[in-house]
Amino acid sequence: MSWLLTLGVIAVLIWLLKTFWPNIRQRYFAAFMNYYTTQPNPDMDKLKKDLFSPLGSLVSHDPELRKNNAIKILEIGVGTGVNFAYYPEKSRLVVVDPNPHFASYYNENRAKFPNIQSEEIIVSTAEEMDMVPDNSVDVVVSTLVFCSVGNTEKILQQILRVLTPGGKFIFFEHIREFDTERHGMRRKIQGFLTATGIWPFLFDGCYLTRDMLETIQKAGFSKVQAQRFYNPIDHIVFQLVTPSLKGVAEK
Ligand SMILES: C[S@@+](CC[C@H](N)C(=O)[O-])C[C@H]1O[C@@H](n2cnc3c(N)ncnc32)[C@H](O)[C@@H]1O
């Protein structure tokens, strides 16, 4: 009889975990990202200033926005909204993220940038962002998003669809270790933590073993300028996410 009770308790525990874990994980991850991204990081600041510098000279496809010297930006996987500081004044910002628990952090952040006309988060994956009209944005931004998406190719096709001709896709992503001679051990650890599901479990579906450069190059952009590099991060655990990719692709 007692084994029946034990089985029943285990079954209920598994059911509870399966039902509530995705929500708990999303909540915890949003809080973690908020903590992590609010720590001072001069290297990241420098990197972003450089990455977003093409926005300063961009002219909108939309005559109304052009009159006001403004551009329209779509940021996918916006999270807490860490990139506001790098957007030109008067930008119009549309944002997409599937995790609803980022909304409060994002809203807090956007209130600090009244000169950017930002909208509430559209709760959706970038794969499913069909609500964003074709040829409607001047720039798409993605920072640290592709590590955890379901379908990279589909997102790139969505980005090409929503970008106006000549529009730019600006990206910065952590990727799989690319220097196997000097950092083979890091690559092995990335593989182990991803294959065992430990890292995706802890970091809301993040994979350490992706490198989206080739996929971006093959997606159909007219120009791709990209660079693999090491993002300087002090924390020992986050040495695993220092191999990175940044660049700009043009529709
Ligand atoms: C590591 S966080 C990065 C957040 C923010 N971009 C930054 O640079 O701090 C990854 C973000 O991607 C979002 N995300 C995950 N899968 C996604 C998908 N399929 N489409 C769009 N965003 C996604 C997550 O909810 C999360 O906000």
The ligand as an SDF file (V2000), in Angstrom:
LIG
                    3D

 27 29  0  0  0  0  0  0  0  0999 V2000
   19.6810   36.2830  -22.4870 C   0  0  0  0  0  0  0  0  0  0  0  0
   18.1820   37.1430  -22.6680 S   0  0  0  0  0  0  0  0  0  0  0  0
   18.7360   38.6260  -23.4710 C   0  0  0  0  0  0  0  0  0  0  0  0
   17.8160   39.7940  -23.2290 C   0  0  0  0  0  0  0  0  0  0  0  0
   18.2820   41.1040  -23.8710 C   0  0  0  0  0  0  0  0  0  0  0  0
   18.2060   41.0440  -25.2950 N   0  0  0  0  0  0  0  0  0  0  0  0
   19.6800   41.4630  -23.4180 C   0  0  0  0  0  0  0  0  0  0  0  0
   20.5590   41.6950  -24.2540 O   0  0  0  0  0  0  0  0  0  0  0  0
   19.8780   41.5660  -22.2010 O   0  0  0  0  0  0  0  0  0  0  0  0
   17.3790   36.2510  -24.0050 C   0  0  0  0  0  0  0  0  0  0  0  0
   16.0490   36.8540  -24.3710 C   0  0  0  0  0  0  0  0  0  0  0  0
   15.5350   36.2070  -25.5390 O   0  0  0  0  0  0  0  0  0  0  0  0
   14.1570   35.9510  -25.3290 C   0  0  0  0  0  0  0  0  0  0  0  0
   13.7500   34.8570  -26.2340 N   0  0  0  0  0  0  0  0  0  0  0  0
   13.8680   33.5230  -26.0450 C   0  0  0  0  0  0  0  0  0  0  0  0
   13.3650   32.8520  -27.0950 N   0  0  0  0  0  0  0  0  0  0  0  0
   12.9250   33.7850  -27.9750 C   0  0  0  0  0  0  0  0  0  0  0  0
   12.3040   33.7140  -29.2490 C   0  0  0  0  0  0  0  0  0  0  0  0
   12.0330   32.5410  -29.8290 N   0  0  0  0  0  0  0  0  0  0  0  0
   11.9870   34.8650  -29.8660 N   0  0  0  0  0  0  0  0  0  0  0  0
   12.2720   36.0750  -29.2770 C   0  0  0  0  0  0  0  0  0  0  0  0
   12.8600   36.1840  -28.0880 N   0  0  0  0  0  0  0  0  0  0  0  0
   13.1910   35.0620  -27.4360 C   0  0  0  0  0  0  0  0  0  0  0  0
   14.0750   35.6140  -23.8560 C   0  0  0  0  0  0  0  0  0  0  0  0
   12.7620   35.6800  -23.3380 O   0  0  0  0  0  0  0  0  0  0  0  0
   15.0040   36.6760  -23.2860 C   0  0  0  0  0  0  0  0  0  0  0  0
   14.3670   37.8910  -23.1000 O   0  0  0  0  0  0  0  0  0  0  0  0
  1  2  1  0
  2  3  1  0
  2 10  1  0
  3  4  1  0
  4  5  1  0
  5  6  1  0
  5  7  1  0
  7  8  2  0
  7  9  1  0
 10 11  1  0
 11 12  1  0
 11 26  1  0
 12 13  1  0
 13 14  1  0
 13 24  1  0
 14 15  1  0
 14 23  1  0
 15 16  2  0
 16 17  1  0
 17 18  1  0
 17 23  2  0
 18 19  1  0
 18 20  2  0
 20 21  1  0
 21 22  2  0
 22 23  1  0
 24 25  1  0
 24 26  1  0
 26 27  1  0
M  CHG  2   2   1   9  -1
M  END
$$$$
